[in-house]
Amino acid sequence: MHNSANVYDCDALCSCVDKEKCDLICRNRPAHFVQRVRDIGGFDLGTVPRVAPVDTPVLPKIVPLVDHKSAREGRFQSDAVALPLYRVVDLKEGKLHVHSREELADRFHISASTSIVLSGVEKDPYIERWWELKNRKEILQELQRLNISMITSPNYSVLTDAPRTDNLYAIKRIALTWSEMVSAGMPAALHVNARTERDYLNWHAMIADREEVAALAFEFATGCGRPERIDWHVDHLCQLASDLGRPLTLFIRGGARKLPILMQHFPRVTLLETESFSKTHRRRQARILDGCKLKWALCPTPKGAPLDELFAHNAATVRQFHELPQRSMQRKLSASKPIIRRASNRYDQTVQPGLLDNIHSASQARSVAANRHGMVAAAKT
């Protein structure tokens, strides 16, 4: 870790008052630490079970995410849609909410023939409950029978305000859940979460050694999308793609403005876009201005009126916008202004400023070492 903080090692980031109630993977709670490390077979990614390769389907560049069916009457028509994995699986009961493609289509009001991507990106409580399920193998076999086109592994968090061992535990679980998905015969994208340069080197070694890794996933919507960090992650992803010597498909959530550069290094990039759905439910209508700007105008609807038409318009407009010629995209990028956000920790709370006074980011950049990229200043990635 490269920083100017007053710490001797990563154990200094353990700030729990009552260590017996802390769920971080930390040596200061020895019995808990040993059990969790045994659960994952150690931190080494090389011990992840090998699996037979599964062909990666060709999907559109832009795939809208459909979160639920509320406020729509008809079925959304699209070549492909993304659905939240944790709304298809009943995490409380440990079983699927549906048993056929028709039931799945009815649950989300989508076409039964559309290609489906299940997104494993979610807040920590959901992805932790996925890990706690003892019958993940059976659930994945049921999902495989639904003819799912692609599934992305959970995005377990790598936190800045936590001991390094907690990061390694999260990364290993990402790899293990991906392996389970491919083992069930499902095309799966390995979600690459990283906090340090060493994390990317470890991912590189694992992916280079395994031809069964045909697709990667990445999420820019939270910590990794911070203006001071996004280029660092993009550079590492592009370098990884260039070094491997074999084609990889990339699935991303957020970071749409980085599509042009990512597409220069990955032969296929698919954006799982969430704006068209979320903006529709906020009664906003998408408009393309000057051929290079996406704007959202107020679009009030009568009380109780269905949103089918507005959602269809927004999804089509967002797709059109992201498929503009690269020159227009570059004009849009040059005109955009960075938005500074404060990342959240694993409990969706603000990072403790007292703990990270000397290693957290933009507002305190004067106290960060010149090369701060060894340690990512983003709590939720």
Steps between C-alpha positions, in 0.01 A plus 500: 500500500646835395375783721621753754268393778642436846453122491747217549301239311143434392402377848503866602180532296323278754301747710232275650416578863348155559698256284268211587218673312708599198444301180814617317759237417768609743767320704393694809209254522704179457235225510270685259795580274620139479151365428436749221836437337430126510159562341665644189803269494747782562546830322689362198295533180692206358296260714168597338359181341559466126190477284416410141470803269151620406445699179430869548203622294512816289278760664414860405729785596226654716274284717241674723452375853139428601473510877134400539163514323329771705314777312509311168219303340654346189819306441812697421636407158878490460764274350651459847430616855691483826323384815619514863610152603364556849148575376493175307621297798311497829794552735291437811368162387799399289306431181396666176196725483417346160516160333480581129589770249134594477478554876823699489363716217179560694686589819686785326258576214753420229485296182539127559738474204741778600860419595553536875804615695485446876699768678673402825569862594311604811538650847686294756203355693376326183830359382587386854173306514591338167825377656311367803277278283605138540324385183656738247588205276136391475380858445749550218388176335142629508612831349687315227177331397347846441744550212667807649736662247749638754545540874753719680653399832429699819703816562623433854639822644866584543506775762759764583416516871560129560798269549652368180390146581136607467571615143665169413204310644257699283708449185528125556122473546445679169719243328333207675145611418600555137645147488175359638301678230713370213504153656119501476532550124414869501692764301638715781699823520766521771451820697841664544508693827835651595638743755873488424738434214574160656131409470514560125821296473331214684197517271732512199681183610176310556334610175810440290518143628133419438351500153163436660499870596340641185317800645564761768262729687569834663291754690573872476180623666650539850857533626676397180318772309638786709663759273840459668490119471313403184793549262725287719255209481442548128875497436541173689208337322635606161849378590356167611316458171809594299734266687290184482527435129148360476165677459293582805146634522442777754172579679484830687252685719562873513799667336322545167727792413791257493341276237712635209835419660383165638377400155848561363637219720210258537348356180153509660378731775144495633364779720229387741336840518273590790412861412209439268313296762578717804433828315170366368378442854605855584287623206791618290521480121830451317601747229813527289611862458753627247567143396727443798316571827251281683252704702209397717194724485210495744217289365206494744245226449141474626459319829488126441595528131725215378862580416541252212526763228738724696727209588511377139587853383771545762662162437506564124638852542773396743602222265505741206711745700764245594517375141583846364820526295811522715560864404171597664587295804835679531327839477270394778795388714689826456195700609418290805578620852621261771270429789667434834327244716595360834515122493305283742626218719364147513207606720400778257624762746746782442865401546632608840700817427710470815636161397590599145608860552836435339408251230163614369478678174413824334423745777821403685723435202784699654565222753494215246826377356570592138453140393180415685383245248634210702203544730162584353320783677153350452313310764239320293622350173 
